[in-house]
């Protein structure tokens, strides 16, 4: 998965204006994952972790979520030596193999739980997946890793799966894949960014509730910039937790992105290690209550090369329900606009109640 190379340019555009001496690495680069691997192998959480090495997904596996036409498009792009599939999303030589391994890793992680080998599994993958829709690449994503794993759980006999996505961007691909299903509750807490173009037509607004049998099973929680730790925990307690209790899943999937952190170049949500730790602990509690502790964690974004690794460490501390923090925050506290965040969350809660969804 480290061989997927998005290239250099002005931030994530791949564009070289010709008058800069130093171009950015694309934010979705291998360094971020190398640091997550190293902190989990050499950090204080390492005794709690075992490592497993999966195989790539096969084409038939992908068709449980994606259309044959779209998969053929990806295969063709790879054979042609790569292409830009949409704005800022580049399939280059090595990218397709990385995407297949990321999907295979996530499927293997879910199967690890389904086969009873463990209650908690973490799919440490790139390229990310939660923007990939059934027939469309989007937002650095080719294959929807979490969506494939959710469908595997359903195909294996599980009745209800809850997906909680805390990446800073709307998990639009996962939501789209299950938008008409009442078997999957998709919840996304994200920066209020709206649609960013044809590849991302969904707005992530509170009125995107699902369709048909899926009406009421998509909960969007668009949060103002700077929401911070207290705002996120308030949103969890007021919106996420009650929705999960009402739904009653027998499998929980936590989709994590550290681009919600205070120092990420791609987000402005001001979460720190302590916020991620608390979110992980809430996810642990929900899984314990509803799914006999079964919890799949899937990696998405997170682009500050060092701080993202610390935030993953903190998230897993919470997921494991460890009594005390194992690592101190290396950067420190960031102020948050808690009052404004609370007002926004209360407005969302009122909207949900008016729609008889909470």
C-alpha positions, 0 to 999 in steps of 0.5 A: 500500500506504500507504493501508491504515489499521488505525486507532487504539486500545489497541495493536492492538485498535482499542478506545477505552476512552474515558478515554485522551487518546492512542491507539496507531496500530495497530502495522502502519501505513504509517510502518514501510514509509515508513522502510524505503523511505527507508533503502533509497533514501538509506542506504549500501546504495542503490547495490546496489538497483534499483527496480521497480513492479508491478501488483496481483494479479488474482483468478485469481492468488489462487486458486492458494493461497486458496479461492474462498469466502474471496476472495469474503468479502474482496471482499464485505467491501470492498464493504460498506466493511470489517469486522474479519475476526478479532481485531486484523485490520481490512479498511478502505476502501483495504485490499483494494487494498493487499492486491492490490498487496502480492500482485502485488508479491510475484508480480512479484518472484518472476517477476523471478527466474523470468524471469532478470532477477536472482537476488535480489528483495525484495518490500517489501509491506504488509499482511503475509501469512504468517498468511493461510491458504487460507480464513482471515484472521489476524494483520494478514494478508489474502492470503498473499504468500509462499505465492502466490509459492511456488506460482508457482515450482512452477507454473513448473516448479520442483521444490522450494521452501524457505521460511525464516520469521524473523518473530517469529510462527509463519508458520502460514498458509504452513505450512498452505497446504503442510502436505500437500506434499513439494514445499515445506519450510516452516521457521519460527523464532518466539517460543513463543507458541502458538495465539492463537484461532480464526483461528490454530489452529496452535500452532507447536510442534515436533510440527506436522510436516506431514501425508500426503506433507507429513509431515516437511516442516514444521519449527517452531523455537519459541524462548524469549524473549530468544534473541538473535543467538547463539541464532538463529545456533545454531538456523540452524546446527544445524537450518535449514542441515542441513534445507535441505541434506537437502531440496535446494531449487531455489528459496529464499524468505526471509520476514523480519519485524523484530519479532524485534528487541530493541526491537520492541513485538510481540516479545521475541527480542532480535535486533540488526542484526548478527543479521539481517546474519548470517541474511541471509549464511546465506540467501545461502550456502544459495541459492548452494549449492542454487538457483544464487543464486535468493533471494526475500525477502518482508517481513512484520512489524516494528513499531519504526518506526525500528529495523525499517528499520535491521534490513532494511538489515542483512538485505539487507547479509547477503543481498548478502554484503557484506564489511563492515557499511555501517551501525552499530547506532544503539541497541546491544547487548542481552543474550541468554540464550544458555545457555537458548536452546542447551538449547531448540535441542538439545532440538528437534534431538533431537526431529527426529532421533528422528523421523528428520527430520534 
